[in-house]
Amino acid sequence: MRYFMKSKFFKIKEDFWIKNQYEEDAYFVDNKFLTFGLQFDIQKDNRVLYSVKEKLLTFLSNYEIMENNKVIATVDQKLTFLKSKLNVNSKYGELEVEGSIFDYNYKIYQGNRVIASANKEMFALTDKYMVDIDFEDEAFILALVVIIDNIIDKKRRTAN
């Protein structure tokens, strides 16, 4: 299934809809206001599927994904030279996110199988992604893409 994720131009409290391939609202990203680090919920039909919280005071980015107030995944950024890499230890086993810091295209692997790809539109005024998912839990993958976008935003802020 294909999804489109587009954030707002002004990011005071950035809540947004993730649309499906038919341009229908599919998932809602509810960012928490006045928090330290990234915190958001992925919702569908007014029901929270996953909550994400960034762990602070770490050298590289680290996140927890929770389901029903229980941690079901940890996401850890790894130090690499030209590629961006995240390791995901989850209820689905080990997943790996790899991408290029130059073109903002990312693939999510379960073993050797690509289960999703996220491609950022380079010349848009806002952050805009096309996400293709071949995995049983699309909301979980979309939570990972929001985390990827947050890491990209942090890199962009520190580079300026």
RORO-675437 format. One line per 2 residues: number of its first residue (from 1); their letters; for each residue x, y, z of N, C-alpha, C. Coordinates in Angstrom, 1 decimal. Atoms other than C-alpha are relative to their C-alpha. Layout:
NUM> A> X/Y/Z/X/Y/Z/X/Y/Z; ...
END
This chain:
1> MR> 0.8/-1.2/0.0/0.0/0.0/0.0/0.9/1.2/0.0; -0.7/-1.2/0.0/1.2/3.5/-0.7/-0.7/1.1/0.8
3> YF> 0.5/-1.1/-0.8/0.9/6.4/1.7/0.8/1.3/-0.3; -0.7/-1.3/0.2/1.7/10.1/1.5/-0.1/0.8/1.4
5> MK> -0.2/-0.7/-1.2/3.0/12.0/4.5/0.5/1.4/-0.3; -0.4/-1.4/0.2/3.1/15.8/4.4/-0.2/0.8/1.3
7> SK> 0.1/-0.8/-1.3/3.9/18.0/7.4/-0.3/1.4/-0.4; 0.4/-1.4/0.1/2.8/21.6/7.9/1.2/0.9/-0.2
9> FF> -1.1/-1.0/0.2/4.9/24.6/6.9/0.4/0.6/1.3; -0.3/-0.5/-1.4/4.7/26.1/10.4/-0.2/-1.1/1.0
11> KI> 0.0/1.2/-0.9/5.6/23.5/13.0/-0.1/0.4/1.4; 0.2/-0.3/-1.5/4.3/24.9/16.3/-0.4/-1.2/0.7
13> KE> 0.4/1.3/-0.4/2.3/21.8/17.0/-0.4/-0.7/-1.2; 0.1/0.5/1.3/2.6/19.7/14.0/-0.8/-1.3/0.1
15> DF> 0.8/1.2/0.2/-0.4/17.3/13.8/-0.3/0.0/-1.5; 0.3/0.2/1.4/-1.1/15.9/10.4/-0.6/-1.3/-0.4
17> WI> 0.6/1.2/0.5/-2.9/13.3/8.4/0.9/-0.7/-1.0; -0.7/0.8/1.0/-1.2/10.5/6.5/-1.1/-0.5/-0.9
19> KN> 1.0/0.4/1.0/-3.1/9.8/3.3/0.3/-1.2/-0.7; -0.3/1.3/0.7/-3.5/6.5/1.5/0.1/0.4/-1.5
21> QY> -0.2/-0.2/1.5/-3.0/6.0/-2.3/-1.2/0.6/-0.7; 1.2/-0.6/0.6/-6.6/7.2/-2.9/-0.2/1.4/0.5
23> EE> 0.0/-1.3/-0.6/-5.8/10.5/-1.1/-1.1/0.2/1.1; 0.9/0.0/-1.1/-8.1/9.6/1.8/0.8/0.0/1.3
25> DA> -0.7/-0.1/-1.3/-7.1/10.4/5.4/0.0/-1.5/0.6; -0.2/1.4/-0.4/-5.8/7.0/6.7/0.4/0.0/1.5
27> YF> -0.5/0.0/-1.3/-3.8/7.7/9.9/0.2/1.5/0.4; -0.3/-1.3/-0.6/-3.5/10.8/12.2/1.2/0.0/0.9
29> VD> -1.2/-0.2/-0.8/-0.2/11.9/13.7/-0.3/1.1/1.0; 0.3/-1.0/-1.1/-0.9/13.7/17.0/1.2/0.3/0.8
31> NK> -1.2/-0.3/-0.8/2.2/15.4/18.2/-0.3/0.7/1.3; 0.2/-0.6/-1.3/2.4/16.3/21.8/0.6/1.4/0.1
33> FL> -0.4/-1.4/-0.1/2.7/20.0/22.6/0.8/0.2/1.3; -0.8/-0.4/-1.2/5.3/21.5/25.0/0.7/-1.2/0.6
35> TF> -0.7/1.1/-0.5/7.4/18.4/25.4/1.5/0.2/-0.4; -1.5/0.1/0.4/11.2/17.8/25.3/0.1/-1.2/-0.9
37> GL> -0.1/1.2/1.0/12.0/15.6/22.3/-1.3/-0.3/-0.7; 1.1/0.4/0.8/9.7/14.1/19.8/-0.9/-0.9/0.9
39> QF> 1.0/0.9/-0.6/6.5/12.6/21.3/-1.3/0.1/-0.9; 1.2/0.0/0.8/3.5/11.6/19.2/-0.8/-1.3/0.1
41> DI> 0.9/1.2/0.1/0.6/9.2/18.7/-0.4/-0.2/-1.4; 0.6/0.3/1.3/-0.4/7.4/15.5/-1.4/-0.6/0.3
43> QK> 1.4/0.4/-0.3/-4.2/7.1/15.5/-0.7/-0.4/-1.3; 0.8/0.3/1.1/-6.7/5.5/13.2/-1.4/-0.2/0.6
45> DN> 1.4/0.0/-0.5/-10.5/6.0/13.7/-0.1/0.4/1.5; -0.1/-0.5/-1.4/-9.8/8.0/16.9/0.5/-0.9/1.0
47> RV> -0.5/1.0/-1.0/-8.0/5.1/18.5/1.6/0.1/-0.2; -1.5/-0.1/0.0/-4.3/5.4/19.5/0.5/-1.4/-0.3
49> LY> -0.6/1.3/0.3/-2.4/2.5/17.9/1.4/-0.1/0.6; -1.4/-0.1/-0.5/1.2/3.6/18.8/0.3/1.3/0.6
51> SV> -0.5/-1.2/-0.5/2.8/6.2/21.0/1.5/-0.1/-0.1; -1.5/0.0/0.1/6.4/7.3/20.4/0.5/1.1/0.9
53> KE> -0.7/-0.9/-0.9/8.7/9.0/22.8/1.5/0.0/-0.3; -1.5/-0.1/0.1/12.3/10.2/22.1/0.6/0.0/1.3
55> KL> -0.8/0.0/-1.3/14.8/9.3/24.8/1.0/1.1/-0.1; -0.9/-1.2/0.0/16.8/12.4/25.7/1.3/-0.4/0.7
57> LT> -1.3/0.1/-0.6/20.4/12.8/26.9/0.7/-1.2/-0.5; -0.8/1.1/0.7/21.8/10.3/24.4/0.8/0.7/-1.1
59> FL> -0.9/-0.5/1.1/24.6/10.9/21.9/-0.7/0.0/-1.4; 0.8/0.1/1.3/22.6/9.6/18.9/-1.5/-0.2/0.4
61> SN> 1.5/0.1/-0.2/18.8/9.5/18.5/-0.4/-1.4/0.5; 0.6/1.2/-0.4/16.9/6.9/20.4/-1.5/0.2/0.3
63> YE> 1.5/-0.1/-0.2/13.1/6.3/20.6/-0.6/-1.3/0.5; 0.8/1.2/-0.4/10.6/4.0/22.2/-1.4/0.1/-0.7
65> IM> 1.4/0.1/0.5/7.4/2.9/20.5/-0.8/-0.9/0.9; 0.9/0.7/-1.0/4.6/1.9/22.8/-1.3/-0.3/-0.6
67> EN> 1.3/0.4/0.3/1.4/0.0/22.4/-0.7/-0.3/1.3; 0.7/0.2/-1.3/-1.1/0.1/25.2/0.9/0.2/1.2
69> NK> -0.9/-0.4/-1.0/1.5/1.8/27.4/1.1/-1.0/0.3; -1.1/1.0/-0.1/4.0/-1.1/26.9/0.9/0.2/-1.1
71> VI> -1.1/-0.2/1.0/7.3/-0.6/25.1/0.0/-1.3/-0.9; 0.0/1.2/0.9/7.1/-2.9/22.0/1.1/0.2/-1.0
73> AT> -1.2/-0.2/0.9/10.1/-1.4/20.1/0.9/1.1/0.5; -0.9/-1.1/-0.3/13.2/0.6/20.6/0.7/0.2/-1.4
75> VD> -0.6/-0.4/1.3/14.8/2.5/17.7/1.3/0.8/0.4; -1.3/-0.6/-0.3/18.5/3.4/17.9/0.7/0.4/-1.3
77> QK> -0.8/-0.5/1.1/20.5/5.5/15.5/1.4/-0.5/0.1; -1.3/0.5/0.0/23.8/4.1/14.5/0.9/1.0/-0.7
79> LT> -1.0/-0.9/0.5/27.0/6.0/13.7/0.6/-0.6/-1.3; -0.6/0.4/1.3/28.0/5.6/10.0/0.5/1.2/-0.7
81> FL> -0.6/-1.1/0.7/29.9/7.6/7.5/-1.0/0.7/-1.0; 0.8/-0.7/1.0/27.7/8.4/4.5/-1.5/-0.5/0.0
83> KS> 1.3/0.6/-0.1/24.6/6.3/5.3/-0.6/0.3/1.3; 0.7/-0.1/-1.3/22.0/6.8/7.9/-0.6/-1.3/0.3
85> KL> 0.4/1.3/-0.4/21.2/3.7/9.8/-0.7/0.0/1.3; 0.7/0.1/-1.3/18.7/2.8/12.5/-0.2/-1.5/0.2
87> NV> 0.3/1.3/-0.4/18.3/-0.5/14.3/-1.3/0.0/0.8; 1.3/0.0/-0.6/14.8/-1.4/15.4/-0.1/-1.4/0.7
89> NS> 0.3/1.3/-0.7/14.3/-4.1/18.1/-1.5/0.1/0.4; 1.4/-0.1/-0.1/10.6/-4.8/18.0/-0.7/-1.3/0.2
91> KY> 0.8/1.2/-0.1/7.8/-7.2/18.6/0.0/-0.8/-1.3; -0.2/0.7/1.3/8.4/-8.1/14.9/1.4/-0.5/-0.2
93> GE> -1.4/0.4/0.2/12.0/-9.0/15.5/0.9/1.2/-0.3; -1.0/-1.1/0.4/15.0/-7.0/14.3/-0.3/0.5/-1.4
95> LE> 0.1/-0.7/1.3/14.4/-4.5/11.6/1.1/1.0/-0.1; -1.1/-0.9/0.2/16.9/-2.2/10.0/-0.5/1.0/-1.0
97> VE> 0.4/-1.1/0.9/16.4/1.2/8.4/1.3/0.5/-0.6; -1.2/-0.5/0.6/19.0/2.3/5.9/-0.3/1.1/-1.1
99> GS> 0.3/-1.1/0.9/19.2/5.5/3.8/1.2/0.8/-0.3; -1.1/-0.9/0.3/21.4/8.0/2.2/-0.3/1.4/0.6
101> IF> 0.2/-1.4/-0.5/21.9/11.4/3.9/-0.1/1.0/-1.1; 0.0/-1.0/1.1/22.2/13.0/0.5/-1.3/0.1/-0.7
103> DY> 1.2/-0.1/0.8/19.0/12.0/-1.2/-1.3/-0.3/0.8; 1.2/0.2/-0.9/16.6/11.2/1.8/-0.9/-1.1/-0.5
105> NY> 0.7/1.2/0.3/15.5/7.9/0.5/0.4/-1.1/0.9; -0.2/1.0/-1.0/15.1/5.1/3.0/-0.7/-1.3/-0.3
107> KI> 0.6/1.3/0.1/14.4/1.4/3.0/0.0/-0.6/1.4; 0.1/0.7/-1.2/13.2/-0.7/5.9/0.0/-1.5/-0.3
109> YQ> -0.2/1.4/0.2/14.4/-4.3/6.1/-0.4/-0.8/1.1; 0.2/1.1/-1.0/13.2/-7.4/7.9/0.9/-1.1/-0.5
111> GN> -1.0/1.0/0.6/16.2/-9.7/7.3/0.5/0.6/-1.3; -0.5/-0.5/1.4/17.1/-9.4/3.6/-1.2/0.6/-0.8
113> RV> 1.2/-0.4/0.8/13.5/-8.4/2.6/-0.3/1.4/0.3; 0.5/-1.4/-0.1/12.5/-4.8/1.9/-1.4/0.0/0.3
115> IA> 1.4/0.0/-0.4/9.3/-4.3/3.8/-0.7/1.4/-0.2; 0.5/-1.4/0.3/9.0/-0.5/3.1/1.1/0.9/-0.5
117> SA> -1.0/-1.0/0.4/10.6/2.4/1.4/-0.7/1.4/0.1; 0.5/-1.4/-0.2/10.2/6.1/2.1/0.9/0.9/-0.8
119> NK> -0.8/-0.9/0.9/11.2/8.7/-0.5/-0.5/1.4/0.3; 0.3/-1.4/-0.3/11.3/12.4/0.4/0.1/0.8/-1.3
121> EM> 0.0/-0.9/1.1/10.3/14.9/-2.2/1.0/1.2/0.3; -1.1/-0.9/-0.3/13.4/17.2/-2.5/-0.4/1.5/-0.1
123> FA> 0.3/-1.4/0.3/11.9/20.4/-3.8/-1.4/0.5/0.5; 1.3/-0.4/-0.5/8.8/20.8/-1.7/0.2/1.0/1.2
125> LT> -0.1/-1.0/-1.1/8.2/23.7/0.8/-0.1/-0.7/1.4; 0.1/0.7/-1.2/7.3/21.2/3.5/0.6/-1.4/-0.2
127> DK> -0.5/1.3/0.0/8.5/17.7/4.4/-1.1/-0.9/-0.6; 1.0/0.7/0.7/6.7/15.4/2.0/0.6/-1.4/-0.4
129> YM> -0.5/1.3/0.3/7.2/11.6/1.7/-1.1/-0.9/-0.7; 0.8/1.1/0.6/5.8/8.8/-0.4/0.6/-1.3/0.6
131> VD> -0.4/1.2/-0.8/5.9/5.6/1.6/-0.7/-1.2/-0.6; 0.5/1.3/0.5/5.4/2.1/0.0/0.2/-1.0/1.1
133> ID> 0.0/0.9/-1.1/4.6/-0.6/2.6/-0.4/-1.4/-0.5; 0.4/1.4/0.3/4.6/-4.4/2.1/0.3/-0.7/1.3
135> FE> -0.2/0.6/-1.4/4.2/-5.4/5.8/-1.4/0.0/0.7; 1.4/0.2/-0.6/1.3/-6.5/8.0/-0.4/1.2/0.9
137> DE> 0.4/-1.1/-1.0/1.4/-3.5/10.4/0.5/1.4/-0.6; -0.4/-1.3/0.7/1.4/-0.3/8.3/0.1/1.1/1.0
139> AF> -0.2/-1.1/-1.0/0.9/2.0/11.3/1.3/0.0/0.7; -1.3/0.1/-0.6/4.1/0.7/12.9/1.1/0.5/-1.0
141> IL> -0.9/-0.5/1.0/6.0/1.4/9.7/-0.1/1.5/-0.2; 0.2/-1.5/0.1/4.5/4.9/9.4/0.6/0.7/1.2
143> AL> -0.6/-0.6/-1.2/5.6/5.6/13.0/1.6/0.1/-0.2; -1.5/-0.1/0.3/9.2/4.7/11.9/0.3/1.1/-1.0
145> VV> -0.2/-1.0/0.9/8.9/7.1/9.0/0.0/1.4/0.6; 0.0/-1.3/-0.7/7.9/10.0/11.3/1.3/0.1/0.8
147> II> -1.3/0.0/-0.7/11.0/9.1/13.4/1.1/0.4/-0.9; -1.1/-0.4/1.0/13.2/9.2/10.3/-0.1/1.5/-0.3
149> DN> 0.1/-1.4/0.4/11.8/12.6/9.4/0.5/0.9/1.2; -0.4/-0.8/-1.1/12.5/13.9/12.9/1.6/0.0/0.1
151> II> -1.5/0.0/0.0/16.2/12.7/12.7/0.5/0.9/-1.2; -0.4/-0.9/1.1/16.5/14.4/9.3/-0.1/1.5/0.4
153> DK> 0.2/-1.4/-0.4/15.1/17.6/10.7/1.1/0.4/1.0; -1.0/-0.3/-0.9/17.6/17.5/13.6/1.3/0.2/-0.7
155> KR> -1.3/-0.2/0.7/20.5/17.0/11.2/0.0/1.3/-0.8; 0.1/-1.2/0.8/19.3/19.9/9.1/0.2/1.2/0.9
157> RT> -0.2/-1.1/-1.0/19.1/22.2/12.2/1.4/0.1/0.5; -1.4/-0.1/-0.5/22.6/21.3/13.4/1.0/0.4/-1.1
159> AN> -0.8/-0.4/1.1/24.0/21.8/9.9/0.0/1.5/-0.3; 0.1/-1.4/0.3/22.8/25.4/9.8/0.6/0.8/1.1
END
